[in-house]
Amino acid sequence: MSCLRITRLTPPFPAHIAALLVTSGQAIPSLPPHLRAVPSFCVGDATAAKLREAGFLSVASASGTADDLCRLVSARQLPGLHVLASGERLGLKLLADLRHAGLKVTRRVVYRTRPIRTLPPAIKTALEQGEFDGALFYSSETARAFAALRPPGTAALSAYALSPAIAKTLQLLPWRDIRVALAPTEADMMALLT
């Protein structure tokens, strides 16, 4: 279940791009096909896999956080314009950090998220009846949206967070426990479930 409603946006992209930077897999459906040959950099391995599946030819993953992505892109120092494809209200710190590192970067907002207003009835019933053992959270935005729904039964669940920042957001609700992945990767997230 997603706590966010995604709206795809299709802004114009510059004609000549040295590198494409992607902070979330949510950005990929809005990326124009002519960018598939542009060197692409992303935060994590799951997004890297999605970029490759979408036909992007040169993909490098920072295997971590936005700070790791900034370090990776800064180390490469590709000459020319870098484009950061992100969600509305997202990626602003990364944009500033990249510019501070001396890179020429512009941002394109390629999707917008809005929290859903109510839990689907089937999910609410399942939570009330204790049918779930846990819930996985990959972003602070999703964690905030879930908390705002005031879901029943979370005190009997484990929450699994991709990062400490997400875990902090999850503290808005009572949980049996909150577990945090050792590193912000899909493999480390799945390791929490074993």
DRENGU-700799 format. One record per residue (C-alpha): residue number from 1; residue in three letters; x, y, z. Coordinates in steps of 0.5 Angstrom, whole numbers, plus 2048, in hexadecimal, padded with zeros to 3 digits. Example, Ala and Ser with C-alpha at 12.3 -4.5 7.8 and 13.67 -1.06 7.14 Angstrom:
BEGIN
(1, "ALA", (819, 7F7, 810))
(2, "SER", (81B, 7FE, 80E))
//
This chain:
BEGIN
(1, "MET", (800, 800, 800))
(2, "SER", (803, 807, 7FE))
(3, "CYS", (801, 80D, 803))
(4, "LEU", (803, 812, 7FD))
(5, "ARG", (7FF, 813, 7F7))
(6, "ILE", (804, 815, 7F1))
(7, "THR", (803, 81A, 7EC))
(8, "ARG", (808, 819, 7E6))
(9, "LEU", (80A, 820, 7E3))
(10, "THR", (80E, 821, 7DC))
(11, "PRO", (812, 827, 7DD))
(12, "PRO", (817, 829, 7D7))
(13, "PHE", (81E, 827, 7D8))
(14, "PRO", (824, 82A, 7D5))
(15, "ALA", (827, 828, 7CE))
(16, "HIS", (82E, 826, 7D1))
(17, "ILE", (82F, 823, 7D7))
(18, "ALA", (835, 820, 7DA))
(19, "ALA", (832, 81C, 7DF))
(20, "LEU", (82B, 81A, 7E2))
(21, "LEU", (82A, 81A, 7EA))
(22, "VAL", (824, 816, 7EC))
(23, "THR", (822, 815, 7F4))
(24, "SER", (81C, 811, 7F3))
(25, "GLY", (819, 80B, 7EF))
(26, "GLN", (813, 810, 7EF))
(27, "ALA", (817, 814, 7EA))
(28, "ILE", (818, 80F, 7E4))
(29, "PRO", (811, 80F, 7E1))
(30, "SER", (812, 816, 7DF))
(31, "LEU", (819, 816, 7DC))
(32, "PRO", (819, 817, 7D5))
(33, "PRO", (81C, 812, 7D1))
(34, "HIS", (821, 816, 7CD))
(35, "LEU", (825, 816, 7D4))
(36, "ARG", (826, 80E, 7D4))
(37, "ALA", (82D, 80F, 7D2))
(38, "VAL", (82F, 815, 7D7))
(39, "PRO", (833, 812, 7DD))
(40, "SER", (82E, 812, 7E2))
(41, "PHE", (830, 812, 7EA))
(42, "CYS", (82B, 810, 7EF))
(43, "VAL", (82A, 80F, 7F7))
(44, "GLY", (829, 808, 7F7))
(45, "ASP", (82A, 801, 7F4))
(46, "ALA", (822, 800, 7F3))
(47, "THR", (822, 806, 7EF))
(48, "ALA", (828, 804, 7EB))
(49, "ALA", (824, 7FE, 7EA))
(50, "LYS", (81E, 801, 7E7))
(51, "LEU", (822, 806, 7E3))
(52, "ARG", (825, 800, 7E0))
(53, "GLU", (81F, 7FD, 7DF))
(54, "ALA", (81C, 803, 7DB))
(55, "GLY", (822, 803, 7D6))
(56, "PHE", (827, 808, 7D9))
(57, "LEU", (82E, 806, 7D7))
(58, "SER", (833, 809, 7DC))
(59, "VAL", (830, 808, 7E3))
(60, "ALA", (834, 809, 7E9))
(61, "SER", (831, 808, 7F0))
(62, "ALA", (834, 80C, 7F7))
(63, "SER", (831, 806, 7FB))
(64, "GLY", (82F, 80A, 800))
(65, "THR", (82C, 811, 802))
(66, "ALA", (82C, 818, 7FE))
(67, "ASP", (832, 81A, 801))
(68, "ASP", (836, 814, 7FE))
(69, "LEU", (833, 816, 7F8))
(70, "CYS", (836, 81D, 7F8))
(71, "ARG", (83D, 81A, 7FA))
(72, "LEU", (83C, 815, 7F4))
(73, "VAL", (83A, 81A, 7EF))
(74, "SER", (83F, 81F, 7F2))
(75, "ALA", (845, 81A, 7F1))
(76, "ARG", (843, 819, 7EA))
(77, "GLN", (843, 820, 7E8))
(78, "LEU", (840, 81F, 7E1))
(79, "PRO", (841, 826, 7DD))
(80, "GLY", (83A, 829, 7DB))
(81, "LEU", (833, 82A, 7DE))
(82, "HIS", (830, 825, 7E3))
(83, "VAL", (829, 824, 7E4))
(84, "LEU", (826, 822, 7EA))
(85, "ALA", (81F, 81E, 7E9))
(86, "SER", (81B, 81E, 7EF))
(87, "GLY", (814, 81F, 7F3))
(88, "GLU", (811, 825, 7F5))
(89, "ARG", (814, 828, 7FB))
(90, "LEU", (819, 823, 7FB))
(91, "GLY", (821, 823, 7F9))
(92, "LEU", (822, 82A, 7FB))
(93, "LYS", (828, 829, 800))
(94, "LEU", (82B, 824, 7FB))
(95, "LEU", (82A, 82A, 7F5))
(96, "ALA", (82E, 82F, 7FA))
(97, "ASP", (833, 82A, 7FC))
(98, "LEU", (835, 828, 7F5))
(99, "ARG", (835, 82F, 7F3))
(100, "HIS", (83A, 831, 7F9))
(101, "ALA", (83E, 82B, 7F7))
(102, "GLY", (83F, 82F, 7F0))
(103, "LEU", (83A, 82C, 7EB))
(104, "LYS", (836, 82F, 7E7))
(105, "VAL", (82F, 82C, 7E9))
(106, "THR", (828, 82D, 7E7))
(107, "ARG", (822, 82A, 7EA))
(108, "ARG", (81B, 827, 7E6))
(109, "VAL", (815, 825, 7EA))
(110, "VAL", (813, 81F, 7E7))
(111, "TYR", (80D, 81D, 7EC))
(112, "ARG", (809, 81F, 7F2))
(113, "THR", (807, 81B, 7F8))
(114, "ARG", (801, 81C, 7FC))
(115, "PRO", (7FF, 818, 802))
(116, "ILE", (7F9, 814, 802))
(117, "ARG", (7F3, 816, 806))
(118, "THR", (7F0, 810, 809))
(119, "LEU", (7F3, 809, 80A))
(120, "PRO", (7F0, 804, 805))
(121, "PRO", (7EA, 800, 809))
(122, "ALA", (7ED, 7F9, 808))
(123, "ILE", (7F4, 7FC, 80A))
(124, "LYS", (7F1, 7FF, 810))
(125, "THR", (7ED, 7F9, 812))
(126, "ALA", (7F3, 7F5, 811))
(127, "LEU", (7F7, 7F9, 816))
(128, "GLU", (7F1, 7F9, 81B))
(129, "GLN", (7F1, 7F1, 81B))
(130, "GLY", (7F9, 7F1, 81C))
(131, "GLU", (7FA, 7ED, 815))
(132, "PHE", (801, 7F1, 814))
(133, "ASP", (807, 7F0, 817))
(134, "GLY", (80B, 7F6, 815))
(135, "ALA", (80B, 7FC, 810))
(136, "LEU", (811, 7FE, 80B))
(137, "PHE", (813, 805, 80A))
(138, "TYR", (817, 808, 805))
(139, "SER", (816, 80F, 806))
(140, "SER", (815, 814, 80B))
(141, "GLU", (80F, 817, 807))
(142, "THR", (80C, 810, 807))
(143, "ALA", (80D, 80F, 80E))
(144, "ARG", (80A, 816, 80F))
(145, "ALA", (804, 815, 80B))
(146, "PHE", (803, 80E, 80E))
(147, "ALA", (803, 811, 815))
(148, "ALA", (7FE, 817, 813))
(149, "LEU", (7F9, 811, 812))
(150, "ARG", (7F9, 80F, 819))
(151, "PRO", (7F9, 808, 817))
(152, "PRO", (7F6, 803, 81D))
(153, "GLY", (7FA, 7FD, 81F))
(154, "THR", (801, 800, 81E))
(155, "ALA", (803, 7FE, 825))
(156, "ALA", (803, 7F7, 824))
(157, "LEU", (808, 7F8, 81D))
(158, "SER", (80F, 7F9, 81C))
(159, "ALA", (811, 7FF, 817))
(160, "TYR", (817, 7FE, 813))
(161, "ALA", (81A, 804, 811))
(162, "LEU", (81F, 805, 80B))
(163, "SER", (823, 80A, 80F))
(164, "PRO", (824, 80E, 816))
(165, "ALA", (820, 814, 813))
(166, "ILE", (81A, 810, 811))
(167, "ALA", (81A, 80C, 818))
(168, "LYS", (81A, 813, 81B))
(169, "THR", (813, 814, 817))
(170, "LEU", (810, 80E, 819))
(171, "GLN", (811, 810, 821))
(172, "LEU", (80A, 814, 820))
(173, "LEU", (807, 80D, 821))
(174, "PRO", (807, 807, 826))
(175, "TRP", (80B, 801, 823))
(176, "ARG", (80D, 7FB, 826))
(177, "ASP", (814, 7FD, 824))
(178, "ILE", (817, 801, 81E))
(179, "ARG", (81D, 7FD, 81A))
(180, "VAL", (822, 801, 816))
(181, "ALA", (826, 7FE, 810))
(182, "LEU", (82D, 7FE, 811))
(183, "ALA", (82E, 802, 80B))
(184, "PRO", (829, 805, 806))
(185, "THR", (828, 7FF, 801))
(186, "GLU", (823, 7FA, 7FF))
(187, "ALA", (827, 7F5, 801))
(188, "ASP", (828, 7F8, 808))
(189, "MET", (821, 7F9, 809))
(190, "MET", (81F, 7F2, 807))
(191, "ALA", (824, 7EF, 80C))
(192, "LEU", (820, 7F3, 812))
(193, "LEU", (81A, 7EE, 810))
(194, "THR", (81E, 7E7, 811))
//
